[in-house]
Every structure is written in C-alpha cells, then in structure tokens.
C-alpha cells in the first residue's frame, strides 16, 4: 500500500492503460488501507466498473456499485452506477 494519493493515482493510471486486473488490485488495496477516505464511493464505483465490464465478476461488481451509489458525489457518477447496474441485470 502506498500513500493515499499515490495509491489512488496509480490505480487510475493502471485503469487508463488497460491493466484492468492490476488496477482492480490497486483499488482494492485503497479500500482496505483508506476505508474512511472521502473518495471511497468513487473508488468503489471504479472497482465495480472493472469487475462488471472487464473482469467478469458480476456479483462483486453489484456489491461495490450498490455500496457506492448512495454516497456518489454527483449526477454523472450516479448515472454511471445506474447504467452498470442495468447492464448487470
């Protein structure tokens, strides 16, 4: 686990580069290491997106997205969460 900002930036960069499994691991480590972080809902949403669209883990995806949804910071994030949940059925 790295510092909060470094861990978050690393996970996002891995996602941008298409290294989905490693990005998911980096987001999971963030969740474990910084469970009270103000951006935790966005991290959960990103992890849910990875698990839904790239890692074929719909059960874990739904769990992360449902946990994130009530605390997401804006309508764009909430719309993405609802879109992902609709895709997952």
Secondary structure, DSSP 8 states (H G I E B T S, - for coil): ---HHHHHHHHHHHHHHT-HHHHHHHHHHHHHH-TT-TTHHHHHHHHHHHHHHTS--HHHHHHHHHHHHTT-SSHHHHHHHHHHHHHH-
